[in-house]
Amino acid sequence: MRLTVIGTGYLGATHAACMAAIGHDVLGVDVDEDRIAALTNGQAPFYEPGLSELLREQTEAGRLRFTTSYEEAAAFGEVHFVCVGTPQHKDSGAADLGYIDAAIDSLAPHLTHPCLVVGKSTVPVGTASRLAERLAGAAPVGSRAALAWNPEFLREGFALDDTLRPDRLVFGIGPEAPEAEAVLRAVYAPLDPEPPLVVTDLATAELVKVSANSFLATKISFINAMAEVCEATGADVLQLSRALSYDTRIGGRFLGPGIGFGGGCLPKDIRAFQARGEELGVDRALRFLREVDAINLRRRERAVELAAELCGGSLTGRRVAVWGAAFKPDSDDIRDSPALAVAARMHALGADVSVFDPKAMDNARKVQPELGYATGALAAAEGAEVVLLLTEWSEFSEIDPTAVAAVVAQRAVVDGRNALDRARWQGAGWTYRGLGRP
């Protein structure tokens, strides 16, 4: 099939490469000429394991190419996937739908033959039905330019696997486009094994993604709330989490205590969900998400407090090493990164902060240029009075505490992800503090 992917950011570039990999002819579309040039050369504009290699493979095979022309995309595509961002508004928690409206407005006037437009972006419930009307009103073929919704469920660091071997597919189909189900089934037919499929209405499909992210955020904040209780009682949150994980009703995934979640999805999605709930008059049903968000932000502040305690009560003039800038390992994404937020907060309190991250250094420098940046983990720790592990890259977890001890000014570590072997570090003479641990 001939597919276009509109928006070549994290979601779009991944989706385009994977759709080409399962045999479709794919045209990626973006207004950013530099990004299109890089993608054409097989270079992903961000770090995702395996993506650059897949891009090169598919562009060289001729199944994947890129353009800045919506007119070319409209003429080429049978199915148009819309994968643009829906960031948080600068002045509120609501989602900014400007990019997705612009994508529809740019594509629709060129649609002169019947096609299916498929939204994959995360949007407030009710957006799809509005866009369906907008699309039909602006397209020369009218309602024969149909719209469906197919939410994405990608995890950064696992995006290729999540696209090629998803744990489920969701198709949101409106009553005016019953043929959309057959088209989407054909798009994903090459997937092996065949994933579970939920075919539903547009509104339910929109709610699936925000509901999933809200549930995950709640689970993470729950164990971090228990970490606060553990700190007050002398209990150990890691042992608590382990005991809870054996309950099949709860499970252990996303039950890891630390400095909380970040990234481009969970924080902005739960805030947008609350904002939409207020618009719909069901804000009481989603009020718990405010506390979920608040717990998450408190964990960042707690890491700062622990660092200050290890420095005698104040960070002013203290040299601090921060291991990690990305919001999670196997990613260079620093959007709403807890690690970078903690580093910036300590800098604001007068600390001399030196940061190292295996992949996110360039992105971190762009948004926090006032911080110091090192060439490696040991270089960041040189002369430090406290070391903070804030992104659980394996190279940090596996580092030799004795080697680190040889370069620091004081053997004090804050394990913001509970990823270090406490006994090993204490055995090397370190004062160890983990969030939620005695």
C-alpha positions as CSV (number, residue, x, y, z in Angstrom):
1,M,0.0,0.0,0.0
2,R,1.0,3.6,-0.5
3,L,1.2,5.3,2.9
4,T,2.2,8.8,4.0
5,V,3.3,9.7,7.5
6,I,2.8,13.4,8.3
7,G,5.2,14.6,11.0
8,T,8.6,12.9,11.3
9,G,9.3,13.4,15.0
10,Y,9.8,10.5,17.4
11,L,6.4,8.8,16.5
12,G,6.4,9.7,12.8
13,A,9.9,8.7,11.9
14,T,9.5,5.4,13.8
15,H,6.2,4.6,12.2
16,A,7.4,5.5,8.7
17,A,10.4,3.2,9.0
18,C,8.5,0.3,10.4
19,M,5.6,0.5,7.8
20,A,8.3,0.4,5.1
21,A,9.9,-2.6,6.8
22,I,6.7,-4.6,6.6
23,G,6.4,-4.0,2.9
24,H,4.5,-0.7,2.3
25,D,5.7,2.2,0.1
26,V,6.0,5.1,2.5
27,L,6.4,8.8,2.1
28,G,7.3,10.9,5.2
29,V,6.2,14.5,5.3
30,D,7.5,17.4,7.4
31,V,7.9,21.1,7.1
32,D,11.4,21.0,8.6
33,E,13.7,20.8,5.6
34,D,16.8,20.0,7.7
35,R,15.0,17.1,9.3
36,I,13.8,15.8,5.9
37,A,17.4,16.0,4.6
38,A,18.7,14.0,7.6
39,L,16.0,11.3,7.3
40,T,16.7,11.0,3.6
41,N,20.3,10.2,4.5
42,G,19.1,7.6,7.0
43,Q,19.9,9.7,10.0
44,A,17.3,9.8,12.8
45,P,16.8,13.2,14.4
46,F,16.9,11.7,17.9
47,Y,18.4,8.6,19.5
48,E,16.3,5.4,19.4
49,P,18.1,2.0,19.3
50,G,18.1,0.6,15.8
51,L,16.1,3.3,14.1
52,S,18.9,4.9,12.1
53,E,19.9,1.5,10.8
54,L,16.3,0.7,9.8
55,L,15.9,4.1,8.1
56,R,19.0,3.5,6.0
57,E,17.9,0.0,5.1
58,Q,14.5,1.2,3.9
59,T,15.6,4.3,2.1
60,E,18.2,2.3,0.2
61,A,15.6,-0.4,-0.6
62,G,13.4,2.4,-2.1
63,R,10.4,1.7,0.1
64,L,10.9,4.9,2.1
65,R,11.4,8.5,1.1
66,F,10.7,11.9,2.5
67,T,9.3,15.3,1.3
68,T,8.2,18.7,2.5
69,S,5.3,18.8,-0.1
70,Y,1.8,18.2,1.1
71,E,0.7,18.2,-2.6
72,E,3.0,15.4,-3.4
73,A,1.8,13.5,-0.3
74,A,-1.8,13.8,-1.2
75,A,-1.2,12.6,-4.7
76,F,0.8,9.6,-3.5
77,G,-1.0,8.3,-0.5
78,E,-3.9,5.9,-0.1
79,V,-3.6,6.2,3.7
80,H,-2.2,9.2,5.5
81,F,-1.0,8.8,9.1
82,V,-1.0,12.0,11.1
83,C,1.8,11.8,13.7
84,V,2.5,15.4,14.7
85,G,3.0,16.5,18.3
86,T,0.4,17.8,20.7
87,P,2.5,19.5,23.4
88,Q,1.2,21.2,26.5
89,H,0.1,24.8,26.1
90,K,2.6,27.2,27.6
91,D,0.0,29.0,29.7
92,S,-2.2,26.0,30.8
93,G,-2.3,22.2,31.2
94,A,-4.4,21.8,28.0
95,A,-3.0,20.2,24.8
96,D,-1.9,22.5,22.0
97,L,-3.7,21.2,18.9
98,G,-2.2,23.8,16.6
99,Y,0.2,21.3,14.9
100,I,-2.5,18.7,14.2
101,D,-5.0,21.4,12.9
102,A,-2.2,22.7,10.6
103,A,-1.5,19.2,9.3
104,I,-5.1,18.6,8.4
105,D,-5.5,22.1,6.9
106,S,-2.3,21.6,4.8
107,L,-3.2,18.1,3.5
108,A,-7.0,18.4,2.9
109,P,-7.0,20.9,0.0
110,H,-4.9,18.5,-2.1
111,L,-7.0,15.4,-1.5
112,T,-8.5,14.8,-4.9
113,H,-9.1,11.1,-4.7
114,P,-10.7,9.0,-2.0
115,C,-8.4,8.1,0.9
116,L,-8.2,7.5,4.6
117,V,-6.6,9.9,7.1
118,V,-5.5,8.2,10.3
119,G,-4.7,10.1,13.5
120,K,-2.0,8.5,15.7
121,S,-1.3,11.6,17.9
122,T,-2.5,11.8,21.5
123,V,-5.4,14.2,21.6
124,P,-8.2,15.2,23.9
125,V,-11.4,13.2,23.5
126,G,-13.7,14.8,20.9
127,T,-10.8,16.0,18.7
128,A,-11.2,13.3,16.1
129,S,-14.9,14.0,15.4
130,R,-14.1,17.7,15.0
131,L,-11.2,16.9,12.6
132,A,-13.4,14.6,10.6
133,E,-15.7,17.5,9.8
134,R,-12.8,19.8,9.2
135,L,-11.2,17.3,6.8
136,A,-14.4,16.6,4.8
137,G,-15.2,20.3,4.5
138,A,-11.8,21.2,3.1
139,A,-11.0,18.3,0.9
140,P,-12.1,18.4,-2.8
141,V,-13.4,14.8,-2.5
142,G,-15.5,15.8,0.6
143,S,-16.5,12.9,2.9
144,R,-14.6,10.4,0.7
145,A,-11.6,11.7,2.6
146,A,-12.5,9.7,5.7
147,L,-10.9,9.8,9.1
148,A,-10.1,7.2,11.7
149,W,-8.0,7.1,14.9
150,N,-5.3,4.6,15.7
151,P,-3.5,5.7,18.9
152,E,0.2,4.8,19.4
153,F,1.6,3.1,22.5
154,L,5.4,3.5,21.9
155,R,8.0,3.3,24.7
156,E,11.1,5.2,24.1
157,G,14.0,2.8,23.9
158,F,11.6,0.1,22.6
159,A,9.8,1.9,19.8
160,L,10.7,-0.4,16.9
161,D,9.6,-3.5,18.8
162,D,6.4,-1.7,20.0
163,T,5.6,-0.9,16.4
164,L,6.4,-4.2,14.8
165,R,5.2,-6.4,17.6
166,P,2.6,-4.3,19.5
167,D,0.7,-5.7,22.4
168,R,-2.5,-4.4,20.9
169,L,-4.0,-2.3,18.1
170,V,-6.9,0.1,18.5
171,F,-8.9,1.3,15.6
172,G,-11.4,4.2,16.2
173,I,-13.9,4.2,13.4
174,G,-16.6,6.8,12.9
175,P,-20.1,5.9,11.5
176,E,-19.4,7.9,8.4
177,A,-16.3,5.7,7.5
178,P,-17.2,2.0,8.0
179,E,-14.7,1.0,5.3
180,A,-11.8,2.4,7.4
181,E,-11.6,-0.9,9.4
182,A,-10.8,-3.0,6.4
183,V,-8.2,-0.5,5.2
184,L,-6.4,-0.5,8.6
185,R,-6.6,-4.3,8.8
186,A,-4.8,-4.4,5.4
187,V,-2.1,-1.9,6.6
188,Y,-1.3,-4.0,9.6
189,A,-1.9,-7.5,8.1
190,P,1.9,-8.2,7.7
191,L,2.5,-8.0,11.4
192,D,3.6,-11.3,12.9
193,P,2.4,-12.4,15.3
194,E,-1.0,-10.9,14.8
195,P,-1.7,-8.6,17.7
196,P,-5.0,-8.3,19.6
197,L,-7.3,-5.8,17.9
198,V,-9.9,-3.6,19.5
199,V,-12.3,-1.9,17.0
200,T,-14.3,0.9,18.6
201,D,-15.6,4.4,18.1
202,L,-13.5,7.5,17.8
203,A,-14.0,8.8,21.3
204,T,-13.1,5.5,22.9
205,A,-10.0,5.2,20.8
206,E,-8.9,8.7,21.9
207,L,-9.5,7.8,25.5
208,V,-7.4,4.6,25.4
209,K,-4.1,6.3,25.1
210,V,-4.7,9.0,27.8
211,S,-6.3,6.4,30.1
212,A,-3.3,4.1,29.7
213,N,-0.8,6.9,30.5
214,S,-2.9,8.1,33.4
215,F,-2.9,4.6,34.9
216,L,0.8,4.2,34.5
217,A,1.5,7.6,36.0
218,T,-0.8,6.7,38.9
219,K,1.1,3.4,39.5
220,I,4.5,5.1,39.5
221,S,3.3,7.9,41.8
222,F,1.7,5.3,44.1
223,I,5.0,3.6,44.8
224,N,6.7,7.0,45.2
225,A,4.0,8.0,47.7
226,M,4.8,4.8,49.6
227,A,8.5,5.9,49.4
228,E,7.5,9.0,51.3
229,V,5.8,6.9,54.0
230,C,8.8,4.6,54.1
231,E,11.1,7.6,54.7
232,A,8.9,8.7,57.6
233,T,8.8,5.2,59.2
234,G,12.2,3.6,58.5
235,A,10.7,1.0,56.1
236,D,12.3,0.0,52.8
237,V,10.3,0.8,49.7
238,L,12.3,-1.6,47.5
239,Q,11.2,-4.5,49.7
240,L,7.7,-3.2,49.9
241,S,7.6,-3.0,46.1
242,R,9.0,-6.5,45.7
243,A,6.3,-7.9,48.0
244,L,3.6,-6.0,46.1
245,S,4.9,-7.3,42.8
246,Y,4.0,-10.9,43.6
247,D,0.3,-10.0,43.8
248,T,-1.0,-10.8,40.4
249,R,-3.6,-8.1,40.7
250,I,-0.8,-5.5,40.9
251,G,2.4,-6.8,39.3
252,G,5.8,-5.4,39.4
253,R,6.0,-3.3,36.2
254,F,6.2,0.4,36.7
255,L,6.4,-0.2,40.4
256,G,10.0,1.1,40.7
257,P,10.4,4.0,43.2
258,G,12.7,6.9,42.4
259,I,12.5,10.5,41.2
260,G,9.5,9.8,39.1
261,F,8.4,10.0,35.5
262,G,9.0,12.5,32.8
263,G,9.3,12.6,29.0
264,G,7.0,13.9,26.3
265,C,4.0,11.8,27.1
266,L,3.0,11.1,30.7
267,P,3.3,14.5,32.3
268,K,1.6,16.5,29.5
269,D,-1.0,13.8,28.9
270,I,-2.3,13.7,32.4
271,R,-2.4,17.5,32.6
272,A,-4.3,17.6,29.2
273,F,-6.7,14.9,30.5
274,Q,-7.5,17.0,33.5
275,A,-8.0,20.1,31.4
276,R,-10.4,18.2,29.1
277,G,-12.2,16.8,32.1
278,E,-12.9,20.3,33.3
279,E,-14.2,21.3,29.9
280,L,-16.5,18.2,29.9
281,G,-17.7,18.9,33.5
282,V,-16.2,15.7,34.9
283,D,-13.2,17.3,36.6
284,R,-14.0,15.5,39.9
285,A,-13.5,12.1,38.2
286,L,-9.9,13.1,37.3
287,R,-9.0,15.1,40.4
288,F,-6.8,12.3,41.6
289,L,-4.4,13.1,38.7
290,R,-3.5,16.4,40.4
291,E,-2.1,14.4,43.3
292,V,-0.4,12.0,40.9
293,D,1.4,14.9,39.3
294,A,2.2,16.5,42.7
295,I,3.7,13.3,44.1
296,N,5.9,13.0,41.0
297,L,7.2,16.6,41.3
298,R,7.9,16.1,45.1
299,R,10.2,13.2,44.4
300,R,12.5,15.6,42.4
301,E,12.6,18.0,45.3
302,R,13.4,15.1,47.7
303,A,16.5,14.2,45.7
304,V,17.7,17.8,46.1
305,E,17.0,17.7,49.8
306,L,19.1,14.4,50.2
307,A,22.0,16.0,48.2
308,A,21.9,19.0,50.5
309,E,21.8,16.9,53.6
310,L,24.9,15.0,52.4
311,C,26.6,18.4,51.9
312,G,26.0,19.6,55.4
313,G,22.6,21.2,54.8
314,S,23.4,23.6,52.0
315,L,24.4,23.2,48.3
316,T,25.9,26.7,48.0
317,G,29.4,26.4,46.5
318,R,29.3,22.6,46.6
319,R,30.5,20.6,43.6
320,V,27.8,18.1,42.6
321,A,28.0,15.3,39.9
322,V,24.8,14.4,38.1
323,W,24.7,11.1,36.2
324,G,21.9,11.3,33.7
325,A,20.0,14.0,31.8
326,A,17.5,12.0,29.7
327,F,14.2,11.3,31.3
328,K,14.9,7.5,30.9
329,P,17.8,5.3,29.6
330,D,18.1,4.4,25.9
331,S,16.9,7.8,24.9
332,D,18.2,11.3,24.4
333,D,14.8,12.8,25.2
334,I,15.1,15.5,27.9
335,R,11.5,16.7,27.8
336,D,10.2,17.2,31.4
337,S,13.3,15.2,32.5
338,P,13.3,14.6,36.3
339,A,17.1,14.3,36.1
340,L,17.6,17.7,34.4
341,A,15.1,19.3,36.6
342,V,17.0,18.2,39.7
343,A,20.3,19.4,38.2
344,A,18.8,22.8,37.4
345,R,17.3,23.1,40.9
346,M,20.6,22.4,42.5
347,H,22.3,24.9,40.3
348,A,19.7,27.5,41.3
349,L,20.6,26.8,44.9
350,G,24.2,27.6,44.3
351,A,25.8,24.3,43.5
352,D,28.5,23.8,40.9
353,V,26.8,21.0,38.9
354,S,28.6,18.7,36.4
355,V,26.3,16.5,34.2
356,F,27.0,13.5,32.1
357,D,24.6,11.4,30.0
358,P,25.6,8.9,27.3
359,K,23.2,10.2,24.7
360,A,21.4,13.4,25.9
361,M,24.3,15.9,26.3
362,D,23.6,18.0,23.2
363,N,19.9,18.3,24.0
364,A,20.6,19.1,27.6
365,R,23.0,21.9,26.7
366,K,20.4,23.5,24.5
367,V,17.8,23.9,27.3
368,Q,20.2,24.2,30.4
369,P,23.3,25.9,29.1
370,E,24.2,27.2,32.6
371,L,25.0,23.7,33.8
372,G,28.5,22.1,33.5
373,Y,28.8,19.1,31.2
374,A,31.5,16.4,31.5
375,T,32.9,13.9,29.0
376,G,32.2,10.9,31.1
377,A,30.8,9.6,34.4
378,L,34.2,9.8,36.2
379,A,34.9,13.2,34.7
380,A,31.6,14.5,36.1
381,A,32.4,13.1,39.5
382,E,35.9,14.6,39.7
383,G,36.1,16.7,42.9
384,A,32.4,16.2,43.7
385,E,31.1,16.3,47.2
386,V,28.0,14.3,46.3
387,V,27.1,12.2,43.2
388,L,23.5,11.7,42.1
389,L,22.4,8.9,39.8
390,L,19.3,10.3,38.2
391,T,18.9,8.3,34.9
392,E,19.4,4.5,35.3
393,W,21.7,3.9,32.3
394,S,23.4,0.5,32.8
395,E,26.9,2.1,32.6
396,F,26.1,4.0,35.8
397,S,24.7,1.0,37.6
398,E,27.7,-1.1,36.7
399,I,30.4,1.5,37.5
400,D,33.0,0.5,40.1
401,P,32.4,2.6,43.2
402,T,36.1,2.3,44.1
403,A,37.1,3.9,40.9
404,V,34.6,6.7,41.6
405,A,35.9,7.1,45.1
406,A,39.4,7.9,43.7
407,V,38.2,11.1,42.0
408,V,35.6,12.5,44.4
409,A,36.1,14.9,47.2
410,Q,33.6,13.1,49.4
411,R,32.1,9.6,49.2
412,A,28.4,10.5,49.2
413,V,25.9,9.2,46.7
414,V,22.1,9.8,46.1
415,D,20.6,6.9,44.2
416,G,17.6,8.7,42.6
417,R,16.5,5.5,40.7
418,N,17.4,2.9,43.3
419,A,19.6,1.3,40.6
420,L,22.9,0.9,42.5
421,D,24.0,-2.0,44.6
422,R,23.8,-0.4,48.0
423,A,25.9,-3.0,49.8
424,R,28.7,-2.7,47.2
425,W,28.8,1.1,47.4
426,Q,28.7,1.1,51.2
427,G,31.4,-1.6,51.2
428,A,33.6,0.9,49.2
429,G,33.2,3.5,52.0
430,W,30.3,5.5,50.5
431,T,27.5,7.2,52.4
432,Y,24.5,5.9,50.4
433,R,21.0,7.5,50.3
434,G,18.2,6.0,48.2
435,L,14.8,7.4,47.9
436,G,12.4,5.6,50.2
437,R,15.2,3.5,51.8
438,P,16.5,3.6,55.4
